[in-house]
Amino acid sequence: MKLLESGNRCSVADIPVQSYDDFRAELLDLCGSGKGARIVSLFALHGEKDRLVAILADDKAGTIGALSAPVGSTYLSLTPDLLQAHFFERELYETDGLRPEGHPWLKPLRNPFAVEFYRLEGGESHEVAVGPVHAGVIEPGHFRFQCYGENVEHLEIALGYQHRGIEKALEGGPDKHTIHFMATVAGDTSIGHSLAYARIFESMTAGPVPARAEALRAIALELERIANHVGDIGALAGDVGYLPTKSFCGRLRGDFLNLTAELCGNRFGRNFILPGGVAFDIDDEQARSLADKLGDFLAQTDEAVDLLWGTPSVLARFEHTGSISLRDAVNLGLVGPAARACGLEMDARTDHPTGMYRFSTIPVSMFSTGDVYARAIVRTLEYRRSARFILDTLASLPSGYIAVEPQAPLPADMLAVSLVEGWRGEVCHCAVTGPDGRFIRYKIVDPSFHNWFALALALRGQQISDFPLCNKSFNLSYCGFDL
């Protein structure tokens, strides 16, 4: 495996090209034998011969590496021995035509019109289909429950009803449209994905980013985390009929989004982060105003959330609902709050720090029970710690410029990897340039890609009435999965 250089980049020519047997054996050794590595991306490069490229992260060592192998139209599946590869291989089959022989459930990942659903047979078994059209403002997704009485024996999730082709549209870039695609990969993670793209650009060019810009980027990323966590805690309260916290947190989510609007004029942070820095600055008076408002909103949020944790009927619904074991979390390759709620100590801000996070750390928020309660506790810890980080950063903002002109064009035949800890978890962008410095492959892995299967697993043995609560406790992205 080639460990990527400073900035997580290397020449494509430096990535080892192994036989597929050696490639598979090394992946299983690094990821499946307790050595601590995991797959963060797996994709194909097309040329004279198709080539699989695996990007691995070792969180304890803080390293990222790449390895590759040429393959024909078929290859021996990784999934039976390395479950982390499950969705990646289904995607390779669907989008690149590479068939993993021996895959246990090979079917299209994003074509819901060509799905053969698993069926439970038996006199008292029955099937419940939900979606793809849902109530409220939500993207389409289909959930097929196989039940025995009220208990869910199996849940199958079909996504991909609005495939937008973003990854394909990014090929041939970067250009003036690229940053706008990034901001809409998953609309509630505009900051996270825009930052991941900016890091790709800056990694390839080894371009400096002013310290003030790095601080403002981190503030925006943490505000995005707070707004979504607070909104999710309120929604979880609503799913168990606890209206005080639901009402307060629903309003407070909007207040936190408005703080992002004060940074850049957009509540979701679009067009704020650019390669080389940020588009807007704040003065001392604006910094004090942001800090004062954040402190006020934080106090109100704490009051509303403490009501939730002090209500036994709420805790009774959260505890032991939708549990995922630590073993399953590791095998599935979970990321973000869902992983940390199972006892996995992983956070890209700490394990693979860039920018402001190299100098100022946020404690990793963890719990161990892997249930709805744990996922809500992790969100609570995270919004509080993120708020403290923002207040400290606002109190000591570096002076200087907010952007530098990025170098262009990008270097030829280069691979770069960017990991950003978005509010749902790890956002991974991988870019490969061709001889002209243009993207020939741009692979995006939203945290939802790793975590959707965990939702299906969490419902096994649960009553079907627990689905809304379990679903919200993960709160995964439909559009971020459907690229």
Secondary structure by P-SEA (a helix, b strand, c coil): cccccccccccccccccccaaaaaaaaaaaccccccccccbbbbbbccbbbbbbbbbbccccccbbbbbbbcccccccccccccaaaaaaaaaacccccccccccccccccccccbbbbbbccccccccccccccccccbbbbbbbcccccccbbbbbccccccccccccccccccaaaaaaacccccaaaaaaaaaaaaaaaaacccccaaaaaaaaaaaaaaaaaaaaaaaaaaaaaacccaaaaaaaaaaaaaaaaaaaaccccccccccccccccccccaaaaaaaaaaaaaaaaaaaaaaaaaaacaaaaaaacccccccaaaaaaaccccaaaaaacccccccccccccccccccccbbbbccccaaaaaaaaaaaaaaaaaaaaaaaacccccccccccccccccbbbbbbbbbccccbbbbbbbbcccccccbbbbbccccccaaaaaaaaccccccaaaaaaaaaccccccccc
